[in-house]
Amino acid sequence: MFRFIPNVLLKQLYTRSSLQNTPTGFTFSLKNRLADAQFTGLTQVRIDGQTYPADAFTLELDGQEAIRVSAISTKNPLKFPLRRKVRVQAIAAPLAPGRHTIEVILQSHPFGTLTITIDDELQGGPDQLQEESILKNTTIPRHPVDDMVPEIIQERQDFLRQYTQTSPKYLTNVAFDPTLVRGNCEQFVGVAQIPIGLVGPLRINGEHAQGDFLIPLATTEGTLVASYNRGIKLLNQCGGVTCTVIDEGMQRAPVFVMRDARAARDLARWVADHESELRLEAESTSRFARLKYITPYQAGRLLFLRFGFTTGDAAGQNMVSKATLAACNFLLQKVEGIEHFYLESNMATDKKPSFVNTLQTRGKRVTAEVTIPKELLLRELQVEPEQLDRHARIGNVGAFMAGTNNNGLHSVNGLAALFIATGQDVACLAESSAAITTSEVLPNGDLYGSITLPSLIVGTVGGGTGLPTQQECLSILGCSGTGQVYKFAEIVAGVVAAGELSLAAAISSLDWVSSHESARQSKN
């Protein structure tokens, strides 16, 4: 829970462009963007310096009846859940057109007294009212409180049919309780059905994943499942693939704009001196987030702070956002001279490939490695170790010239198929697809190969992992729930290794194009 809320965040509680006149006075809206809370009183509202008595106001939470402020107290609070909106209505003279300065002082739990000061433009001219009327008829239906009740889902599906003049059949045919999607998808209308193929069993010799695992792959790409199955067969004949989780971390990177470079440097020193206090604030927001480090990077008067956390069995992006915000709230209360603050500066490189993640780990850093006997390569894949090793070294040059984050072949193929099947955040493939491959021909002629995924972002709880199909696929792998994320990461790395080996052999043996052509012809 946040113990410090700076003014820059308090302003975000006010919904801009919500100030309007009504037949009995005026109204504006507040939206909770912090955490679940309760209103326990409204002390004062001032507009352009004029004070309005608290008993002139009512508060109306989304989908509920208006309550007079005089009826709200610490013993009779008004709940204000996260992401919900409350409409503040006044019985008073209407406001004049133009901009107005609004100051609201309210009581809350657990935040105490909150003072919000904001400038807003009075809305509601004739042209705007006509525009809102037109917009209402072309807006996707939503329920202000529970957007997953059957009636509103049906209303959206009907709106879809009417607006597009189509009659979707499979899209709207949902085989599970739609309420299970709550928190995963807004404005829900249906599901995308993606084929899942089964490969394996794959033998994993990990520290957390030990044994033979069937692998569900969700894909629409012909030959992908067959290719991974071929790689798995070879890995199994080598005794399996050895997988190791090396490191982990999830980052958020706020930026602070200071007066000049010296002030930014001094802030970095302050952060180093107060890291224990910042850790206390950050970790107070979660049972699982644990702050590992705060790394400063300075450019001119900009100070970037890269907060690194462990996040238990969750991928953890939302978890570290909340924890980092709590630490920054503390910093903003204690340090003067900060001109601007943004919770994310792009330096966490969320859902983007980057070299900083390749070097410093984002998500899980995991390696899969195997030694393949020469005769096995010749018999099963029709290639010699020297062919694969030479191709890998040439591929390094090509990857360098292209400027890629990956000197492998197609790690993202297996990752995407596993991510979709198991409910991972598919956008995180941007980071997770980074791969570092190595190979060498050993003195006895065998081939050693490894692949390291330095920023594999996976979880076994939270996000889409709880959806019915995705939960079943995680259960197939024995990776559902808490205490399973390292095991899952090792399995994922093993699958990626199988795909790399299979495609490398297909390219070196000139079997690549013919495999795809055969799959294409089989559809005709």
N, C-alpha and C positions, 0 to 999 in steps of 0.2 A: 504494500500500500504506500502511496506517495505521502511523505511527511512534509515536503516543501513544494509549493506551487508558485513559481515566479509569475510576474505580471504578464510576461510574453505568452504564457500558457493560459492564464485566466481569460485573456481576450478571445481565445479560441472557443470558449463556452458560449459566446454570443453568436447567433446565426445572422450573418450579414444579410442585408436587404429584407429582413423580416419585419421592419417597422412599418406599420400601416395604421390608418385611422379606421375606426369601426363606428357603427351607428350610435354607440354609447361612450366612445372615447378613443383609445388607441391600444395597440397590441404589439408585442415583439416576442421572439422565441429564443430559448436557451437549449443547447444540446450538450449532453454529457459526453465528453471526449476523454475523460480521465479514468474513472473506475466507478463501480456501483456505489451509490451514495444516497443520502436522504436530505430533503429540505426540512429544516426545523424552524425556520422563520424568515421573514423578509423585513429587514430593518428600515431600509430607505430606498426610494427611487428618486433621482434628480435628473431632470432634462433641461439642458441649457441653463442650469443654475436654479431652476424652480423645483422645490421639494414637493413631492406628492405623498400623502399619508398612506401608510401600509394597508389600512383597511379599505382603500379604494381599489385594491387589486385582488384578482383571483388567479390561481394556477391550474392549468389544464394539461395533464399528462396525455400523451398520445392515446387516443381511444378511450379515455375516461372522462367522467364529468368534471366540470370546473369546481375547485374548492376555494373558498374564501381564505385569504391569508390569515385572518384572525382565528381560523379553526386549526391552523398548523402550529405545532409546538414540539418540544423535545419528547413529550409523552405521546403526541399524536403526529408523527412525522409523515411527510409525503415521500414515498419511495421515488428515487430518480436513477433508474438502472443505466448502465453503460450503453451509449449509442441511442438512448431514447431522448425525445424532444419534449420540452414543456413550454406551453404557450402562456405568456404573462399578459393578462388583460386588465386594463384600467377603466374605471368609470370616471371620466373627466372630460374636459373640453378637448376637442380635436386639435391635433398639432398642425402648425403651418407647413406648407410645402417647403422642401429643401433639406439641408443636412442638419442633424441635431446631435448634441453631445449627451450621451446617456451614462449615468452612473448608478449601478445597482449594488447595494450592500445586503447580502443575504447570509443566513446562518445555515450550516450544513453539518452532517456527520458522515465521514470522520474528518473533514477538512477544516471545520471551524468556520470562522468568519471569512467570507470571500467578497472582495470588492472588484467589480468589473467596470471598467471605463472604456467606452467605445464611441466612435462617431459612425452614424448611419444615415442613409438617405431615406426620406419618407417615400414609401411605395404607394401604388394604387391609383394612378391617374386613369382616365377613361381608356386611353390606348392600351395601357398595360392590362387592365381588366379584360378587355376584348381579347388580347393576346393569350392571357391565361385561360380563358374560356375555350379558345381554339386548341391550345396545348393539352387541355384536360381530355379532349376527345381522342387524342393521338398518343397518350401516355400509357405505358405498360402498367396494368393494374397492380397495386400493392396494398397490403394490409398494414396499418400503422403499428400493430402490436405483434401479431403472429402471422407471418407471411407464408406459413406452411400448412395452413388449414385447407382441407380439400376444396372448399368453396372458392378460395382465391386462386388456387392452382387451376381449377376448372375455368375460372374467369379469364386467366391469362392464356390458357390454351384456346379458348373461344376467340379471344382478341387476336391471337396469332393467326388463326384460320381466316378470320374476317379481314384483317389488315393485309395479309399476303395472298389471299384468295387461293390457298393451298389446303390440302387435307392430309397432314402428316399422320401416319399410322404407327410406325415403329418408334418414332421420336417420343410420343406421348404414352407409349405402352410401358409402364413402370412396374417391375416385378417385385418391388419391395415397398415398405412403408415410407412415403416421401418425407415424413417428419425426421427420418434419419439423416437427411441432407442438411438439416438446420445447422448453420454455422459453416457449411462448406460451399453453399451456392445460393446466391440471392436471385429472386425473380424466377424461381424454378419452374420449368415447363416439361421436362422430360429427361431422357438419358440417351447417351451415345453408346451403342453396342459395338464393341471392338472384339474381333476374334482373338482367342487365347489358344496358343499351341503349347504343348508340353514337351520338354526336353529332359534328358538325363536318364537315370540318376547320375549326378555329378559327385565325385568323391572329393570332399574338402578336408584337407589336413590343416585345420586352423587351431588357434588357441581357444576359440569360442564355438566355432562350427566344426564338428568332427563327425564324419560319416558320409552317407550317400543321400543326395537331395534331388527330388524332382523339382524342376524349375518351370513355373508358368510364365509364358512370354506373350504379352498382348501386342499384336502387330497386324498391319495390313500389307506388309512388304513380303512378297513371295521370295522364297529361298532362305529367308532369315532364320526361321526355326530349324530348317534342315542344316544350314551352315553351322549353327551353334551346336546342334546335336553331333555333327561330325567332329568338331573341336573337342567336345566333351568325351567322345569315345576315345580319342587319342590321349587326352589327359588321364582318363581312367586306366588306360593300358600302361601309363607311366607310374601308376600307383596313386594318382590323384594330384591335386594342385595344392601347394602350401600357401596359406594366406595369413597375413599378419597386419593387425591394426597398429599403426605406429604413433599416431598423434590425433588430436581432435581439438576443435575450437569453432565457435560461432561468433561473428563480429557484428558490431554496430559502430559507425564512425561519425560522430558529431563534429561540427566545425564551429569555431568561435572567431568572430571578427573583432580584432582589438584596435586600439588607437594607432599603434605602429608596431614594428617588428620587435622592439624591446619589450613592449607590453605582452606580446604573444609569447616571447621567450620566458618572461616572468610567470606567465600563467602555466606554462609547461612545468616550470620548477615547482609551482604551488601544487600542481596535480601530483607530482612525484612525492612531495612531502605529505600529502593528505590522501594517499592511495588507500590506506586502511579505512578511513572514514567513508570514502567513495565506495569502497567494497561493501561496507556495512549497509549503506543506502541501497545499493544495487541488489544485494542478495536478500534484502528484506521483502522484495516483491515476489519471490518465488521459492518453492521448496527445492527446486532443482538447479536453478541458475547459479553458477559459481564463477566468480571473476578470476581469471588467470593473470591478466596483464592489462595495462593501459599504455599503449605505445604512442608517443607524440611525433607528429610530422609537421614541420613548419614551412610555409611559403609566404614570404613577406609578412604582412600583419595577420595572416590566416593561420590559426592553429587547428590542425586536425588531430583528433584523439581516436585511436583505434582500440575499442574495448573488446577484449577476447574472453569468451565464457565457455564453460562446459554446460551442457543442457540435458543431461540424463538421456532418456530414450527418445526424446523428441528432436526433430530437426532444429527447432528452437529459434527461428527468426523473430517471431512475435514475442517470445519470452525475453530475448535479449534487448529488443526495442524497449519494452517496459522497464527492464532493469537499468538500461543505460539512461533512460529518461529520468528515473528516480535519482541516479547519481548526478546527472546534469542539473536537476532541480536544486540539489544541495549546493553544487558549485555556483549556480547563478545567484543563490541567496548569500553566499559568502564572499564572492569576488566582485569588485566594482570595475567599471570601465569596459564591460563587454558591450559592444555596439550592436552586434547581431549574433544570433544562435540558430543553428539548424541541427535537428537530431540526426540527419543523415547527409553526408557530404559527397556520396558516391565512392568513398574510399573503402567502404566495406565490400564494394563491388557486388552487391546483392543481385543475383541473377544475371551476371555478366562475367565473361572470362577475364582473367587478369593474371599477371605474373606474380603479384603480391600473394595471391592465394596459392599459386604453384610453389612458392618458397615457404610460406608461413602457415599453410593449412587452413581450410575452411570446411566445416563439417568433419568428416573422418578422412585421415590419410591412411590408405591401406594398400598393401602390396600383395600381388599374387605371383608365384614363381614356380618353375618346373624345369626339370632336366629331361630331355627327350632322347632316347637312344637312336643312333643313326639308322639302324636297320628298321626301326619302327616308322620313322619318317618316310623312308623309301617304300616300305610295304603299304602303309595306310594312306599316305598323301602324295606319293609319287614325286617327292622333292628331296634333295640332299640338304644337309645342314648348311653347307656353304652357300647354297642358293638363297635360303631364307636370311642368313646373316648378311650376305651382300645386298639383298633387297632392302633390309632394314637400314644399313648404312647409307645407301643411296636415298632412301626415304627421309633420313635425317636432313640431308642437303635440301631436298624438296620442301620439307616442312620449314626449314630455316628461311629459304627464299620466299616462301608464301607468308611467313610471319604468323604461323599458327600457334595455338597453346597446346599442341599435341603432336608428338612424333610417331604416334601409333596410326592405326588404319581406320577403325570405326567403333571406338568405345561407346559412342552415343547410341548405336543401334541396340545393343543389348541393354544398356541403361534405360533407354526410352521404353522398351518393351517391359522391363521389370518395374519401372516407375509407374506406368499406367496400371499394370496388373496389381500392384501392392499399395496404391494410393499415395505415392510420393508426389511432391510438388514438381510437376513436369517442367515448369519454367526454370527450375534449378539445374536442369541439364546443361544450361549455359556454363555454369561453374563445374558441375560434376563430370562433364565430358573431358576435361583436361586430363591428359595421361602422359606418363613418361615411360617409354619402353626401352629395355636394354636386351642385348643378345650377344652371345659369344660361342664360338665353336671350341669345345674343350679339347685338351690334348688327345683324348681317346676318340675324337670324332663326334661325340655326342653334342647336342645343342642345349645350352642353358638360355632360358628366356625369362624376363620378368616384366610386369607392368605395374606401375604405381599410380593410383588415383589420389592426387593431393587434395582434392576438394570435393569429396563425395558427400553430398548432403542427403541423408536418409534418416528416417525415424520409424519406430515401430508403435508409437502412440501419437495421438494428435493428428490434426489435418485430415487427409482423406483415408488414413489407415483404418478408421472405424467404419467405413462404408461396407455394405454387405459383401459384395464380390471381392473387394480389396482385402477385407478381413479374412475371407476364405483362402485367398492366395497366400497371405502371410501365414495362415495356419498350416497350409500345405508345406511351407518351408520350415515350420516349427519356430516361427519368429514373431508371433503375435503377442503384443502386450509388453509389459515392463521387463527389463533385464535381458532384452534380446537384440539390442541395436548393434552391438559388436559382432554378434553371430551373423546378423543380416548383412553387415558391411563386408564380412569375409566371403559370404556366399556371392554377393554382387561382384566382388573382385574376381572370384573364380570364374563366374559366367563371362565376364569381360575378357578374361584371358583365353577362354575357349573360343570366343569369337575372333579375337586377334589372330590366334594360331590358324584357325580354319581359313580366314580370308587371305592371310599371307601365303598359305600353301596354294590356295586357288589361283591367286595372281601369279605366283612363281611357276605353277604347273600349267598355266594358260587355260584353267578350267573355269575361270570366273564368268566370262561372257556366256559360255555355253550353258552354265547352270541357270542363269536368268532367262536365257532364250527357251530352255526346256520348260521352265515354269510358265512362261508366257504362252507357249503353245498348248500347255495342258488346260488353259482356260478356254480354248477355242473348241 
